[in-house]
């Protein structure tokens, strides 16, 4: 718009002045003014374009940083969930493997017992071995009776007495109560059966 106005002024100046030195001088002045105005407009436009480009680059960087941060948070959440799931699967697998190994041990012991005719040691007897021996023939702390060969019903009655806290032979009541507290009736029955056959 400014260029058009300036060009119109140049044309008008040329029309209204006669040819000659003054006309050339006036035309030169107008041309210089037009050139300066065009340079100023161009410089302003270039500067505005540079500023707009810089603003766009900065806005893009900020948006990219926001998106990267959001993606990192989401990736961290997913990694944490995957790690937790893996830990759960590992724990479940280990528990199943332990159960399977125990079942396999018991089957092997049962098979061995079937072949040799020896009684099968129940898993619940494991905590008894420390004091009473693997075969049940050790006097615990030198004070208790030998467990191997005891009558099944008498053994069950004695263990239930310790479990209830009503039995205290040779001052071992509290110790035995702690040892048998977690034993179920089925565990007590299995241990009694095992020891009665020794």
N, CA and C atoms as an extended XYZ file, in Angstrom:
594
Properties=species:S:1:pos:R:3:atomname:S:1:resname:S:1:resid:I:1 pbc="F F F"
N         0.829       -1.183        0.000 N   UNK     1
C         0.000        0.000        0.000 CA  UNK     1
C         0.875        1.249        0.000 C   UNK     1
N         1.884        1.265        0.859 N   UNK     2
C         2.791        2.419        0.927 CA  UNK     2
C         3.551        2.563       -0.387 C   UNK     2
N         3.930        1.446       -0.980 N   UNK     3
C         4.682        1.482       -2.238 CA  UNK     3
C         3.848        2.136       -3.340 C   UNK     3
N         2.594        1.789       -3.381 N   UNK     4
C         1.707        2.329       -4.402 CA  UNK     4
C         1.569        3.840       -4.238 C   UNK     4
N         1.432        4.249       -2.985 N   UNK     5
C         1.301        5.690       -2.720 CA  UNK     5
C         2.573        6.416       -3.144 C   UNK     5
N         3.710        5.867       -2.808 N   UNK     6
C         4.975        6.497       -3.160 CA  UNK     6
C         5.176        6.543       -4.670 C   UNK     6
N         4.818        5.474       -5.342 N   UNK     7
C         4.940        5.468       -6.801 CA  UNK     7
C         4.014        6.505       -7.441 C   UNK     7
N         2.843        6.648       -6.858 N   UNK     8
C         1.904        7.656       -7.367 CA  UNK     8
C         2.491        9.044       -7.193 C   UNK     8
N         3.130        9.284       -6.061 N   UNK     9
C         3.755       10.585       -5.827 CA  UNK     9
C         4.861       10.840       -6.852 C   UNK     9
N         5.637        9.819       -7.131 N   UNK    10
C         6.722        9.958       -8.111 CA  UNK    10
C         6.142       10.308       -9.476 C   UNK    10
N         5.104        9.590       -9.847 N   UNK    11
C         4.496        9.852      -11.163 CA  UNK    11
C         3.917       11.251      -11.227 C   UNK    11
N         3.240       11.670      -10.154 N   UNK    12
C         2.644       13.010      -10.130 CA  UNK    12
C         3.723       14.077      -10.194 C   UNK    12
N         4.799       13.863       -9.504 N   UNK    13
C         5.893       14.831       -9.504 CA  UNK    13
C         6.474       14.952      -10.904 C   UNK    13
N         6.622       13.871      -11.582 N   UNK    14
C         7.175       13.910      -12.938 CA  UNK    14
C         6.236       14.616      -13.907 C   UNK    14
N         4.944       14.431      -13.715 N   UNK    15
C         3.973       15.051      -14.615 CA  UNK    15
C         3.906       16.558      -14.414 C   UNK    15
N         3.967       17.008      -13.183 N   UNK    16
C         3.778       18.431      -12.905 CA  UNK    16
C         5.060       19.262      -13.037 C   UNK    16
N         6.128       18.634      -13.165 N   UNK    17
C         7.361       19.420      -13.294 CA  UNK    17
C         7.890       19.302      -14.715 C   UNK    17
N         8.574       20.276      -15.107 N   UNK    18
C         9.116       20.245      -16.463 CA  UNK    18
C        10.396       19.457      -16.457 C   UNK    18
N        10.755       19.056      -17.639 N   UNK    19
C        12.001       18.318      -17.746 CA  UNK    19
C        13.141       19.284      -17.490 C   UNK    19
N        14.063       18.804      -16.902 N   UNK    20
C        15.202       19.654      -16.622 CA  UNK    20
C        15.902       19.185      -15.368 C   UNK    20
N        16.743       20.097      -14.938 N   UNK    21
C        17.580       19.751      -13.786 CA  UNK    21
C        16.748       19.597      -12.531 C   UNK    21
N        15.779       20.454      -12.330 N   UNK    22
C        14.951       20.367      -11.136 CA  UNK    22
C        14.115       19.105      -11.154 C   UNK    22
N        13.665       18.734      -12.308 N   UNK    23
C        12.856       17.530      -12.429 CA  UNK    23
C        13.701       16.314      -12.088 C   UNK    23
N        14.919       16.291      -12.618 N   UNK    24
C        15.801       15.169      -12.323 CA  UNK    24
C        16.098       15.099      -10.837 C   UNK    24
N        16.339       16.287      -10.292 N   UNK    25
C        16.637       16.337       -8.859 CA  UNK    25
C        15.444       15.881       -8.040 C   UNK    25
N        14.255       16.346       -8.392 N   UNK    26
C        13.031       15.970       -7.675 CA  UNK    26
C        12.766       14.481       -7.851 C   UNK    26
N        12.978       13.985       -9.057 N   UNK    27
C        12.760       12.564       -9.305 CA  UNK    27
C        13.755       11.734       -8.510 C   UNK    27
N        14.987       12.196       -8.412 N   UNK    28
C        16.004       11.490       -7.631 CA  UNK    28
C        15.647       11.459       -6.153 C   UNK    28
N        15.149       12.637       -5.654 N   UNK    29
C        14.744       12.690       -4.241 CA  UNK    29
C        13.586       11.733       -3.972 C   UNK    29
N        12.620       11.774       -4.872 N   UNK    30
C        11.451       10.882       -4.696 CA  UNK    30
C        11.893        9.420       -4.781 C   UNK    30
N        12.759        9.124       -5.725 N   UNK    31
C        13.234        7.738       -5.878 CA  UNK    31
C        13.994        7.299       -4.632 C   UNK    31
N        14.808        8.246       -4.090 N   UNK    32
C        15.535        7.920       -2.855 CA  UNK    32
C        14.564        7.662       -1.700 C   UNK    32
N        13.554        8.491       -1.614 N   UNK    33
C        12.561        8.329       -0.546 CA  UNK    33
C        11.816        7.000       -0.694 C   UNK    33
N        11.465        6.687       -1.951 N   UNK    34
C        10.764        5.424       -2.208 CA  UNK    34
C        11.675        4.248       -1.843 C   UNK    34
N        12.947        4.329       -2.235 N   UNK    35
C        13.896        3.259       -1.936 CA  UNK    35
C        14.061        3.088       -0.432 C   UNK    35
N        14.189        4.212        0.278 N   UNK    36
C        14.338        4.155        1.735 CA  UNK    36
C        13.080        3.562        2.378 C   UNK    36
N        11.902        3.952        1.882 N   UNK    37
C        10.648        3.437        2.439 CA  UNK    37
C        10.525        1.929        2.193 C   UNK    37
N        10.918        1.498        0.988 N   UNK    38
C        10.856        0.065        0.656 CA  UNK    38
C        11.839       -0.705        1.533 C   UNK    38
N        13.051       -0.158        1.734 N   UNK    39
C        14.030       -0.806        2.591 CA  UNK    39
C        13.516       -0.939        4.019 C   UNK    39
N        12.912        0.163        4.512 N   UNK    40
C        12.387        0.152        5.886 CA  UNK    40
C        11.267       -0.878        6.020 C   UNK    40
N        10.349       -0.892        5.024 N   UNK    41
C         9.246       -1.878        5.064 CA  UNK    41
C         9.783       -3.308        4.997 C   UNK    41
N        10.773       -3.528        4.135 N   UNK    42
C        11.353       -4.860        3.994 CA  UNK    42
C        12.041       -5.291        5.285 C   UNK    42
N        12.813       -4.387        5.868 N   UNK    43
C        13.509       -4.710        7.124 CA  UNK    43
C        12.504       -5.031        8.222 C   UNK    43
N        11.440       -4.238        8.274 N   UNK    44
C        10.399       -4.482        9.291 CA  UNK    44
C         9.735       -5.837        9.070 C   UNK    44
N         9.431       -6.144        7.818 N   UNK    45
C         8.798       -7.428        7.507 CA  UNK    45
C         9.726       -8.591        7.838 C   UNK    45
N        11.034       -8.450        7.517 N   UNK    46
C        12.005       -9.507        7.819 CA  UNK    46
C        12.102       -9.718        9.329 C   UNK    46
N        12.168       -8.598       10.064 N   UNK    47
C        12.273       -8.685       11.531 CA  UNK    47
C        11.030       -9.344       12.125 C   UNK    47
N         9.860       -8.976       11.626 N   UNK    48
C         8.609       -9.589       12.109 CA  UNK    48
C         8.583      -11.085       11.816 C   UNK    48
N         9.047      -11.462       10.632 N   UNK    49
C         9.084      -12.875       10.253 CA  UNK    49
C        10.053      -13.639       11.141 C   UNK    49
N        11.232      -13.032       11.405 N   UNK    50
C        12.204      -13.682       12.288 CA  UNK    50
C        11.628      -13.889       13.683 C   UNK    50
N        10.964      -12.866       14.199 N   UNK    51
C        10.386      -12.949       15.546 CA  UNK    51
C         9.289      -14.017       15.593 C   UNK    51
N         8.437      -14.050       14.561 N   UNK    52
C         7.369      -15.049       14.510 CA  UNK    52
C         7.958      -16.461       14.444 C   UNK    52
N         9.036      -16.630       13.667 N   UNK    53
C         9.690      -17.936       13.559 CA  UNK    53
C        10.308      -18.332       14.892 C   UNK    53
N        10.963      -17.376       15.565 N   UNK    54
C        11.575      -17.668       16.868 CA  UNK    54
C        10.495      -18.042       17.891 C   UNK    54
N         9.387      -17.300       17.869 N   UNK    55
C         8.277      -17.620       18.784 CA  UNK    55
C         7.724      -19.016       18.502 C   UNK    55
N         7.581      -19.363       17.230 N   UNK    56
C         7.060      -20.681       16.861 CA  UNK    56
C         8.018      -21.785       17.298 C   UNK    56
N         9.330      -21.557       17.123 N   UNK    57
C        10.324      -22.551       17.542 CA  UNK    57
C        10.268      -22.746       19.051 C   UNK    57
N        10.186      -21.631       19.797 N   UNK    58
C        10.129      -21.719       21.260 CA  UNK    58
C         8.863      -22.440       21.717 C   UNK    58
N         7.730      -22.119       21.103 N   UNK    59
C         6.472      -22.790       21.458 CA  UNK    59
C         6.552      -24.285       21.152 C   UNK    59
N         7.195      -24.632       20.046 N   UNK    60
C         7.361      -26.043       19.680 CA  UNK    60
C         8.248      -26.766       20.690 C   UNK    60
N         9.328      -26.097       21.127 N   UNK    61
C        10.214      -26.701       22.129 CA  UNK    61
C         9.471      -26.940       23.435 C   UNK    61
N         8.693      -25.955       23.872 N   UNK    62
C         7.936      -26.092       25.123 CA  UNK    62
C         6.936      -27.244       25.014 C   UNK    62
N         6.217      -27.306       23.898 N   UNK    63
C         5.218      -28.368       23.709 CA  UNK    63
C         5.902      -29.732       23.653 C   UNK    63
N         7.046      -29.804       22.958 N   UNK    64
C         7.788      -31.072       22.873 CA  UNK    64
C         8.262      -31.508       24.252 C   UNK    64
N         8.732      -30.559       25.072 N   UNK    65
C         9.182      -30.891       26.427 CA  UNK    65
C         8.010      -31.392       27.274 C   UNK    65
N         6.848      -30.750       27.143 N   UNK    66
C         5.659      -31.195       27.883 CA  UNK    66
C         5.260      -32.611       27.467 C   UNK    66
N         5.260      -32.855       26.152 N   UNK    67
C         4.895      -34.186       25.660 CA  UNK    67
C         5.904      -35.239       26.107 C   UNK    67
N         7.190      -34.887       26.103 N   UNK    68
C         8.224      -35.836       26.543 CA  UNK    68
C         8.064      -36.151       28.021 C   UNK    68
N         7.772      -35.133       28.835 N   UNK    69
C         7.579      -35.358       30.270 CA  UNK    69
C         6.362      -36.247       30.520 C   UNK    69
N         5.281      -35.979       29.808 N   UNK    70
C         4.076      -36.800       29.965 CA  UNK    70
C         4.333      -38.241       29.520 C   UNK    70
N         5.085      -38.396       28.432 N   UNK    71
C         5.408      -39.746       27.949 CA  UNK    71
C         6.287      -40.483       28.947 C   UNK    71
N         7.241      -39.768       29.578 N   UNK    72
C         8.115      -40.394       30.574 CA  UNK    72
C         7.312      -40.844       31.782 C   UNK    72
N         6.389      -40.004       32.241 N   UNK    73
C         5.545      -40.374       33.387 CA  UNK    73
C         4.739      -41.627       33.051 C   UNK    73
N         4.178      -41.647       31.872 N   UNK    74
C         3.369      -42.805       31.459 CA  UNK    74
C         4.241      -44.058       31.326 C   UNK    74
N         5.441      -43.890       30.766 N   UNK    75
C         6.358      -45.029       30.622 CA  UNK    75
C         6.787      -45.550       31.995 C   UNK    75
N         7.037      -44.631       32.940 N   UNK    76
C         7.412      -45.047       34.297 CA  UNK    76
C         6.284      -45.826       34.959 C   UNK    76
N         5.050      -45.364       34.769 N   UNK    77
C         3.892      -46.070       35.341 CA  UNK    77
C         3.782      -47.476       34.753 C   UNK    77
N         3.954      -47.559       33.448 N   UNK    78
C         3.855      -48.860       32.786 CA  UNK    78
C         4.975      -49.790       33.246 C   UNK    78
N         6.190      -49.248       33.390 N   UNK    79
C         7.324      -50.073       33.837 CA  UNK    79
C         7.097      -50.560       35.265 C   UNK    79
N         6.570      -49.679       36.121 N   UNK    80
C         6.303      -50.074       37.505 CA  UNK    80
C         5.229      -51.162       37.563 C   UNK    80
N         4.170      -50.992       36.766 N   UNK    81
C         3.106      -52.001       36.740 CA  UNK    81
C         3.645      -53.338       36.226 C   UNK    81
N         4.495      -53.287       35.214 N   UNK    82
C         5.070      -54.521       34.668 CA  UNK    82
C         5.977      -55.200       35.694 C   UNK    82
N         6.766      -54.396       36.409 N   UNK    83
C         7.653      -54.967       37.436 CA  UNK    83
C         6.850      -55.605       38.561 C   UNK    83
N         5.768      -54.932       38.950 N   UNK    84
C         4.915      -55.482       40.017 CA  UNK    84
C         4.265      -56.788       39.557 C   UNK    84
N         3.781      -56.805       38.329 N   UNK    85
C         3.152      -58.014       37.798 CA  UNK    85
C         4.178      -59.142       37.714 C   UNK    85
N         5.395      -58.807       37.299 N   UNK    86
C         6.447      -59.823       37.206 CA  UNK    86
C         6.781      -60.383       38.585 C   UNK    86
N         6.808      -59.505       39.591 N   UNK    87
C         7.088      -59.964       40.957 CA  UNK    87
C         5.975      -60.885       41.454 C   UNK    87
N         4.722      -60.538       41.138 N   UNK    88
C         3.593      -61.380       41.542 CA  UNK    88
C         3.670      -62.749       40.862 C   UNK    88
N         3.970      -62.729       39.578 N   UNK    89
C         4.076      -63.991       38.831 CA  UNK    89
C         5.224      -64.834       39.386 C   UNK    89
N         6.348      -64.180       39.694 N   UNK    90
C         7.504      -64.895       40.235 CA  UNK    90
C         7.151      -65.528       41.582 C   UNK    90
N         6.491      -64.754       42.457 N   UNK    91
C         6.117      -65.280       43.776 CA  UNK    91
C         5.155      -66.457       43.634 C   UNK    91
N         4.172      -66.312       42.742 N   UNK    92
C         3.214      -67.395       42.537 CA  UNK    92
C         3.913      -68.637       41.978 C   UNK    92
N         4.838      -68.426       41.052 N   UNK    93
C         5.570      -69.545       40.459 CA  UNK    93
C         6.434      -70.244       41.503 C   UNK    93
N         7.106      -69.443       42.346 N   UNK    94
C         7.939      -70.039       43.392 CA  UNK    94
C         7.089      -70.825       44.385 C   UNK    94
N         5.925      -70.278       44.739 N   UNK    95
C         5.040      -70.980       45.672 CA  UNK    95
C         4.580      -72.307       45.070 C   UNK    95
N         4.202      -72.284       43.795 N   UNK    96
C         3.759      -73.519       43.142 CA  UNK    96
C         4.905      -74.518       43.022 C   UNK    96
N         6.096      -74.000       42.731 N   UNK    97
C         7.256      -74.893       42.622 CA  UNK    97
C         7.559      -75.533       43.971 C   UNK    97
N         7.443      -74.751       45.052 N   UNK    98
C         7.684      -75.291       46.393 CA  UNK    98
C         6.649      -76.358       46.726 C   UNK    98
N         5.385      -76.049       46.413 N   UNK    99
C         4.323      -77.038       46.658 CA  UNK    99
C         4.562      -78.307       45.861 C   UNK    99
N         4.938      -78.138       44.597 N   UNK   100
C         5.177      -79.302       43.748 CA  UNK   100
C         6.367      -80.123       44.268 C   UNK   100
N         7.417      -79.428       44.703 N   UNK   101
C         8.583      -80.134       45.234 CA  UNK   101
C         8.221      -80.898       46.500 C   UNK   101
N         7.430      -80.266       47.379 N   UNK   102
C         7.006      -80.936       48.615 CA  UNK   102
C         6.140      -82.156       48.294 C   UNK   102
N         5.217      -81.974       47.353 N   UNK   103
C         4.362      -83.100       46.966 CA  UNK   103
C         5.196      -84.231       46.367 C   UNK   103
N         6.195      -83.856       45.578 N   UNK   104
C         7.067      -84.859       44.977 CA  UNK   104
C         7.876      -85.587       46.043 C   UNK   104
N         8.366      -84.849       47.040 N   UNK   105
C         9.107      -85.473       48.140 CA  UNK   105
C         8.225      -86.462       48.888 C   UNK   105
N         6.995      -86.014       49.174 N   UNK   106
C         6.084      -86.895       49.902 CA  UNK   106
C         5.746      -88.141       49.088 C   UNK   106
N         5.574      -87.984       47.776 N   UNK   107
C         5.293      -89.152       46.942 CA  UNK   107
C         6.484      -90.099       46.914 C   UNK   107
N         7.685      -89.500       46.803 N   UNK   108
C         8.887      -90.332       46.789 CA  UNK   108
C         9.036      -91.071       48.107 C   UNK   108
N         8.756      -90.375       49.218 N   UNK   109
C         8.844      -91.019       50.526 CA  UNK   109
C         7.797      -92.125       50.643 C   UNK   109
N         6.602      -91.850       50.129 N   UNK   110
C         5.547      -92.865       50.172 CA  UNK   110
C         5.926      -94.072       49.322 C   UNK   110
N         6.515      -93.802       48.147 N   UNK   111
C         6.933      -94.905       47.280 CA  UNK   111
C         8.044      -95.710       47.937 C   UNK   111
N         8.993      -95.007       48.549 N   UNK   112
C        10.084      -95.689       49.246 CA  UNK   112
C         9.536      -96.501       50.400 C   UNK   112
N         8.613      -95.900       51.143 N   UNK   113
C         8.020      -96.604       52.275 CA  UNK   113
C         7.244      -97.828       51.813 C   UNK   113
N         6.571      -97.695       50.680 N   UNK   114
C         5.809      -98.827       50.157 CA  UNK   114
C         6.743      -99.978       49.790 C   UNK   114
N         7.897      -99.619       49.248 N   UNK   115
C         8.849     -100.644       48.840 CA  UNK   115
C         9.553     -101.237       50.059 C   UNK   115
N         9.964     -100.380       50.989 N   UNK   116
C        10.736     -100.851       52.139 CA  UNK   116
C         9.867     -101.233       53.330 C   UNK   116
N         8.618     -100.793       53.321 N   UNK   117
C         7.720     -101.081       54.435 CA  UNK   117
C         7.886     -100.112       55.593 C   UNK   117
N         8.734      -99.078       55.435 N   UNK   118
C         8.942      -98.083       56.499 CA  UNK   118
C         7.812      -97.052       56.468 C   UNK   118
N         7.475      -96.457       57.622 N   UNK   119
C         6.421      -95.436       57.639 CA  UNK   119
C         6.894      -94.160       56.936 C   UNK   119
N         5.940      -93.402       56.368 N   UNK   120
C         6.242      -92.175       55.644 CA  UNK   120
C         6.234      -91.007       56.625 C   UNK   120
N         7.329      -90.257       56.636 N   UNK   121
C         7.429      -89.108       57.542 CA  UNK   121
C         6.577      -87.956       57.021 C   UNK   121
N         5.632      -87.463       57.826 N   UNK   122
C         4.820      -86.330       57.381 CA  UNK   122
C         5.617      -85.024       57.476 C   UNK   122
N         5.231      -84.044       56.672 N   UNK   123
C         5.932      -82.751       56.671 CA  UNK   123
C         5.850      -82.078       58.036 C   UNK   123
N         4.765      -82.291       58.779 N   UNK   124
C         4.588      -81.644       60.084 CA  UNK   124
C         5.616      -82.124       61.102 C   UNK   124
N         6.252      -83.271       60.878 N   UNK   125
C         7.236      -83.794       61.832 CA  UNK   125
C         8.569      -83.046       61.740 C   UNK   125
N         8.762      -82.249       60.694 N   UNK   126
C        10.040      -81.558       60.477 CA  UNK   126
C        10.445      -80.706       61.673 C   UNK   126
N         9.500      -80.007       62.299 N   UNK   127
C         9.847      -79.147       63.435 CA  UNK   127
C        10.137      -79.955       64.699 C   UNK   127
N         9.744      -81.233       64.736 N   UNK   128
C         9.979      -82.084       65.907 CA  UNK   128
C        11.405      -82.658       65.900 C   UNK   128
N        11.990      -82.791       64.713 N   UNK   129
C        13.277      -83.452       64.557 CA  UNK   129
C        14.392      -82.800       65.354 C   UNK   129
N        14.369      -81.480       65.462 N   UNK   130
C        15.443      -80.767       66.123 CA  UNK   130
C        15.686      -81.258       67.544 C   UNK   130
N        14.629      -81.579       68.282 N   UNK   131
C        14.765      -82.021       69.675 CA  UNK   131
C        14.601      -83.536       69.821 C   UNK   131
N        13.704      -84.118       69.043 N   UNK   132
C        13.358      -85.527       69.223 CA  UNK   132
C        14.090      -86.460       68.259 C   UNK   132
N        14.879      -85.889       67.308 N   UNK   133
C        15.640      -86.704       66.378 CA  UNK   133
C        14.831      -87.104       65.164 C   UNK   133
N        15.532      -87.426       64.085 N   UNK   134
C        14.868      -87.790       62.832 CA  UNK   134
C        14.024      -89.046       62.990 C   UNK   134
N        14.436      -89.937       63.903 N   UNK   135
C        13.700      -91.188       64.084 CA  UNK   135
C        12.773      -91.161       65.301 C   UNK   135
N        12.756      -90.036       66.054 N   UNK   136
C        11.879      -89.922       67.229 CA  UNK   136
C        12.383      -90.688       68.434 C   UNK   136
N        13.627      -91.108       68.387 N   UNK   137
C        14.153      -91.941       69.471 CA  UNK   137
C        15.087      -91.171       70.410 C   UNK   137
N        15.109      -89.840       70.289 N   UNK   138
C        15.962      -89.009       71.139 CA  UNK   138
C        15.113      -88.373       72.233 C   UNK   138
N        15.635      -88.365       73.473 N   UNK   139
C        14.951      -87.685       74.574 CA  UNK   139
C        15.251      -86.199       74.427 C   UNK   139
N        14.235      -85.394       74.167 N   UNK   140
C        14.427      -83.962       73.939 CA  UNK   140
C        15.032      -83.310       75.171 C   UNK   140
N        16.153      -82.629       74.974 N   UNK   141
C        16.878      -81.939       76.042 CA  UNK   141
C        17.171      -82.867       77.213 C   UNK   141
N        17.188      -84.150       76.946 N   UNK   142
C        17.473      -85.149       77.973 CA  UNK   142
C        16.356      -85.305       78.998 C   UNK   142
N        15.175      -84.735       78.751 N   UNK   143
C        14.098      -84.742       79.739 CA  UNK   143
C        12.859      -85.513       79.296 C   UNK   143
N        12.555      -85.507       78.017 N   UNK   144
C        11.272      -86.082       77.578 CA  UNK   144
C        11.377      -87.581       77.326 C   UNK   144
N        10.225      -88.176       77.142 N   UNK   145
C        10.174      -89.598       76.785 CA  UNK   145
C        10.509      -89.738       75.301 C   UNK   145
N        10.900      -90.923       74.887 N   UNK   146
C        11.142      -91.219       73.479 CA  UNK   146
C         9.779      -91.261       72.792 C   UNK   146
N         9.667      -90.579       71.628 N   UNK   147
C         8.383      -90.511       70.924 CA  UNK   147
C         8.117      -91.740       70.061 C   UNK   147
N         9.156      -92.309       69.478 N   UNK   148
C         8.989      -93.442       68.572 CA  UNK   148
C         8.328      -94.599       69.309 C   UNK   148
N         7.323      -95.171       68.666 N   UNK   149
C         6.635      -96.330       69.223 CA  UNK   149
C         5.527      -95.998       70.208 C   UNK   149
N         5.262      -94.730       70.479 N   UNK   150
C         4.191      -94.372       71.417 CA  UNK   150
C         2.831      -94.723       70.828 C   UNK   150
N         1.871      -94.968       71.722 N   UNK   151
C         0.502      -95.244       71.320 CA  UNK   151
C        -0.061      -93.985       70.630 C   UNK   151
N        -0.717      -94.189       69.506 N   UNK   152
C        -1.232      -93.074       68.710 CA  UNK   152
C        -2.199      -92.210       69.507 C   UNK   152
N        -3.172      -92.809       70.181 N   UNK   153
C        -4.184      -92.052       70.932 CA  UNK   153
C        -3.538      -91.285       72.085 C   UNK   153
N        -2.588      -91.912       72.786 N   UNK   154
C        -1.910      -91.245       73.900 CA  UNK   154
C        -1.081      -90.064       73.387 C   UNK   154
N        -0.435      -90.240       72.251 N   UNK   155
C         0.364      -89.157       71.665 CA  UNK   155
C        -0.524      -87.972       71.296 C   UNK   155
N        -1.654      -88.254       70.637 N   UNK   156
C        -2.588      -87.182       70.236 CA  UNK   156
C        -3.087      -86.439       71.466 C   UNK   156
N        -3.417      -87.172       72.525 N   UNK   157
C        -3.900      -86.546       73.762 CA  UNK   157
C        -2.811      -85.649       74.366 C   UNK   157
N        -1.566      -86.129       74.370 N   UNK   158
C        -0.462      -85.346       74.938 CA  UNK   158
C        -0.226      -84.061       74.133 C   UNK   158
N        -0.200      -84.174       72.816 N   UNK   159
C         0.041      -82.994       71.962 CA  UNK   159
C        -1.088      -81.985       72.120 C   UNK   159
N        -2.338      -82.465       72.171 N   UNK   160
C        -3.467      -81.542       72.368 CA  UNK   160
C        -3.390      -80.863       73.732 C   UNK   160
N        -2.885      -81.556       74.738 N   UNK   161
C        -2.680      -80.949       76.056 CA  UNK   161
C        -1.634      -79.834       75.998 C   UNK   161
N        -0.526      -80.077       75.286 N   UNK   162
C         0.495      -79.036       75.121 CA  UNK   162
C        -0.089      -77.842       74.354 C   UNK   162
N        -0.851      -78.153       73.312 N   UNK   163
C        -1.432      -77.103       72.476 CA  UNK   163
C        -2.392      -76.231       73.282 C   UNK   163
N        -3.163      -76.850       74.177 N   UNK   164
C        -4.116      -76.111       75.004 CA  UNK   164
C        -3.433      -75.407       76.174 C   UNK   164
N        -2.183      -75.780       76.462 N   UNK   165
C        -1.470      -75.180       77.580 CA  UNK   165
C        -1.784      -75.837       78.916 C   UNK   165
N        -2.398      -77.038       78.899 N   UNK   166
C        -2.770      -77.742       80.132 CA  UNK   166
C        -1.754      -78.830       80.503 C   UNK   166
N        -0.778      -79.065       79.677 N   UNK   167
C         0.211      -80.118       79.952 CA  UNK   167
C         1.585      -79.470       80.123 C   UNK   167
N         2.340      -79.930       81.131 N   UNK   168
C         3.664      -79.388       81.382 CA  UNK   168
C         4.532      -80.490       81.984 C   UNK   168
N         5.046      -81.371       81.141 N   UNK   169
C         5.889      -82.465       81.606 CA  UNK   169
C         7.338      -81.982       81.590 C   UNK   169
N         8.019      -82.144       82.702 N   UNK   170
C         9.432      -81.789       82.864 CA  UNK   170
C         9.696      -80.315       82.555 C   UNK   170
N         8.698      -79.446       82.805 N   UNK   171
C         8.860      -78.008       82.586 CA  UNK   171
C         8.920      -77.601       81.130 C   UNK   171
N         8.473      -78.452       80.244 N   UNK   172
C         8.561      -78.183       78.809 CA  UNK   172
C         7.241      -77.681       78.224 C   UNK   172
N         6.251      -77.394       79.068 N   UNK   173
C         4.918      -77.011       78.589 CA  UNK   173
C         4.907      -75.800       77.672 C   UNK   173
N         5.584      -74.726       78.066 N   UNK   174
C         5.580      -73.501       77.256 CA  UNK   174
C         6.325      -73.699       75.934 C   UNK   174
N         7.441      -74.401       76.001 N   UNK   175
C         8.201      -74.671       74.782 CA  UNK   175
C         7.366      -75.500       73.806 C   UNK   175
N         6.748      -76.544       74.315 N   UNK   176
C         5.931      -77.417       73.460 CA  UNK   176
C         4.691      -76.695       72.943 C   UNK   176
N         4.114      -75.831       73.765 N   UNK   177
C         2.926      -75.088       73.324 CA  UNK   177
C         3.274      -74.255       72.090 C   UNK   177
N         4.419      -73.605       72.112 N   UNK   178
C         4.861      -72.821       70.954 CA  UNK   178
C         5.138      -73.685       69.739 C   UNK   178
N         5.689      -74.873       69.954 N   UNK   179
C         6.029      -75.760       68.843 CA  UNK   179
C         4.798      -76.332       68.148 C   UNK   179
N         3.759      -76.660       68.917 N   UNK   180
C         2.594      -77.342       68.332 CA  UNK   180
C         1.438      -76.396       68.046 C   UNK   180
N         1.573      -75.103       68.366 N   UNK   181
C         0.474      -74.148       68.193 CA  UNK   181
C        -0.052      -74.110       66.758 C   UNK   181
N         0.828      -74.220       65.789 N   UNK   182
C         0.408      -74.115       64.384 CA  UNK   182
C        -0.007      -75.452       63.775 C   UNK   182
N         0.108      -76.529       64.516 N   UNK   183
C        -0.241      -77.846       63.957 CA  UNK   183
C        -1.754      -78.031       63.928 C   UNK   183
N        -2.255      -78.468       62.789 N   UNK   184
C        -3.692      -78.750       62.666 CA  UNK   184
C        -3.970      -80.153       63.231 C   UNK   184
N        -5.247      -80.461       63.375 N   UNK   185
C        -5.609      -81.803       63.841 CA  UNK   185
C        -5.088      -82.873       62.885 C   UNK   185
N        -5.134      -82.568       61.581 N   UNK   186
C        -4.636      -83.523       60.577 CA  UNK   186
C        -3.125      -83.717       60.732 C   UNK   186
N        -2.387      -82.605       61.013 N   UNK   187
C        -0.940      -82.712       61.224 CA  UNK   187
C        -0.636      -83.588       62.439 C   UNK   187
N        -1.358      -83.357       63.535 N   UNK   188
C        -1.146      -84.129       64.764 CA  UNK   188
C        -1.434      -85.598       64.508 C   UNK   188
N        -2.506      -85.868       63.793 N   UNK   189
C        -2.895      -87.240       63.443 CA  UNK   189
C        -1.797      -87.913       62.625 C   UNK   189
N        -1.255      -87.194       61.614 N   UNK   190
C        -0.223      -87.762       60.743 CA  UNK   190
C         1.057      -88.057       61.530 C   UNK   190
N         1.466      -87.136       62.411 N   UNK   191
C         2.678      -87.342       63.210 CA  UNK   191
C         2.477      -88.516       64.169 C   UNK   191
N         1.304      -88.580       64.787 N   UNK   192
C         1.012      -89.687       65.709 CA  UNK   192
C         1.064      -91.032       64.984 C   UNK   192
N         0.505      -91.079       63.804 N   UNK   193
C         0.508      -92.313       62.991 CA  UNK   193
C         1.938      -92.704       62.657 C   UNK   193
N         2.735      -91.725       62.236 N   UNK   194
C         4.122      -91.970       61.862 CA  UNK   194
C         4.925      -92.504       63.039 C   UNK   194
N         4.833      -91.823       64.187 N   UNK   195
C         5.629      -92.229       65.365 CA  UNK   195
C         5.157      -93.563       65.934 C   UNK   195
N         3.873      -93.869       65.820 N   UNK   196
C         3.390      -95.142       66.356 CA  UNK   196
C         3.921      -96.328       65.570 C   UNK   196
N         4.337      -96.088       64.310 N   UNK   197
C         4.851      -97.169       63.471 CA  UNK   197
C         6.370      -97.322       63.566 C   UNK   197
N         7.043      -96.467       64.308 N   UNK   198
C         8.516      -96.503       64.411 CA  UNK   198
C         8.961      -97.580       65.365 C   UNK   198
